Amino acid sequence: MDPTDQSPEEVYSVWALPPEPARGRLRRLMAGLRAAHGGPAFEPHVTVVGAIRLRRSAAVEALHAAVAGVRLYTARVVGDRRGFYRFGGLQIEPTPEVMAASDHCCGHFGYERPIPYVPHLSLIYGDRTEEQEAAAMQRVEELDKGIRELQFEISDIALYKTDPKDVLSWELVELCSLRQSK
């Protein structure tokens, strides 16, 4: 950490970002869900390290150290993920590579998971009843019939500032390519 960094501690998360064309496909799907069910816009991502409070320089340093030990890996959708932090989403297969990438990065950030890691790709956030959430997930099928068969290579890991109380304020801080880390 930069000893001269006097920035306040803020909340950061580490995300695995889908590449194009998967990212564009997911953005269109998410826009369709927001049009039908409301909710804030955010980038498609698979959370690697959950919300952790750090100074900016420490977060960036931890990201670079973590990414140096992560190889390209595949994310594969295996079903729906409902009722978790008020969103509908897609569950990502918890392959050894997916789990190892998260475990490795969590170690560099000193992040201790409050609950077991379930890799997922959120599609929509917001307070919804179970019935509304089920309707949103039905809309997923209508908007993109093949989305539950999606798979993509994770080649970019990003650090985002993620105030949990203000999704609209989320911002990219640093982007690292796994292609360049080896």
N, C-alpha and C positions, 0 to 999 in steps of 0.2 A: 504494500500500500504506500502511496505517496505521502510522506510525513507532513508535507505542506498542504495537503488537501484539507480544507476547512469546510467543505461542502456538507450540508446536512445529510444525515442518513435518510435514504428514501427506499421505497420498495421496488425490487427488481425481480424479474423472472427470466429464465433461459428457455428459449423455444427452438425446436427443430422446425425449419420452414420447408414446406413442400416446394419443389421446383415447378417451373412452367413445363408443360401445360396444366399440370395438376392444380397449381395455385390459382390460375384463372378459372378453371372449372369449379373449384371450391368457392372462389369469390362470387361467381354467378349464382351458385346454389345458395350461399349465405344471403345474398341480396334478395333472392326470391323469398327466402324464409322471413327476412325482415319486412318485406313488403306485405306479406300475409299475416305476420304475427308480431311485428314490432321488435324493438330491441336495438342496441347500439351496434355500430359497425366496428369490426376489428379484423386483424389479419389472420388468415388461416394458419394454424400452428399446432404442433404437438408439444405440450409442456414437458420440458426435460427437468427443470428445477423450478419448484413452486416459489411463491412469493417469499422473499427474504429481504430484510432491512439491512442495508449497507451504505457506506459512502461510495460515491460514483467511481473513484479511482480503484477502490478495493474490488468492486464488482467487475470492472473492466479487466483488471489484473487476473482475477479468478477465472473469468471467461477464457482469456488467452491461455492460461495454464491448463484449463480443462480441455479445451479444443485440441491442444497439442497431443492429447492421448486418445482421441476419438477417431475412429475410421468411418468411412462412408458406410451407411447401412440402409436397409429397406424397411419402410413402414407399409404395413398391409392392413386394410380395413377388414374387420371380422364381424362387425355387427353394430348395433346401436348402443349408445351410452346415455342413460336417462337419469334424471333426478340427482345430479351431482353438481353442486354449486349453481343450481337453478339454470340449467341449460339442457338442450338436446345436442347430441353429438354422435360421433362415430368412434367405436372402440378400435384401437390399434392392437394387432396381435402382439402379445408380450413375449416376443422372441428373445433368445439370449442376447442378441445384439442390441435390441431396443432397451432391454432392462440394464445391460452393462453400460450403455451410453449415459443413461440417467444416473445410475449409481456412481459412475466415475465423476460426472459433473457435480452431483450433490456433494461428493467428498471434497472437491476443490472449493466449493462455496461454504462448506461447513453446515450444509443444510440437513436438518433432521426432519424427515417426513412425519407429519402429524397422523397420517393414515397410510396404508399400503399403496404403493404406486400402481395405478391403472392407466396405462397409456391411452390417450384419447385425443380426438380432434374436435374441439367445440365448434358448433355451427351457429348457435344462437344463445344469447344470454338474456336473462330477465326473469322476473317473478311470474310463474305460471302454475296453474293447477295441474294435476296429473292428466286430466282430460285435455287441457290445452297443449301440454307437452306431447301427448300421444298424437294429437292433430298435427302438430308441427313435424313430428317424425314421419307421419303419413305423407305430409306435403313433400318431404325429402324424396320419397319414392316417386311422387308425381313429377317433381322437377328434374330428377336425374335417376333414372331406373337402374343404372349400373354403378352407382356410387358405392354401394356396399361391396364391390369387387375391386375398388381402387387400390393400387399399390404404387409407391413412388420411392425413389432413392432420396435419402436425406443427405444433402451435401452442404447445407448452410445451417449454422447454429447462430442464433441471435440473442443479444441481451436487450431486453425491453424494460423500460421503467413502467411499472404496472400498479398504479394506485388502485387498490381493490374497491375503493368507494367511487371511482370515477373512470369507467372504462374508456370514455371519450378522450381522456388525457393520456392514454397509453402511447408511448413513443419509443421508436427504435433508438438505441444508444450505440450499439456496436454489432457489426455483422462479420462473421468469420466463416470462411469456406473450409470445409473438410478436405477438399481437393488440394489445398495449399498447405495443409498441416502435416502432410507426410512427405 
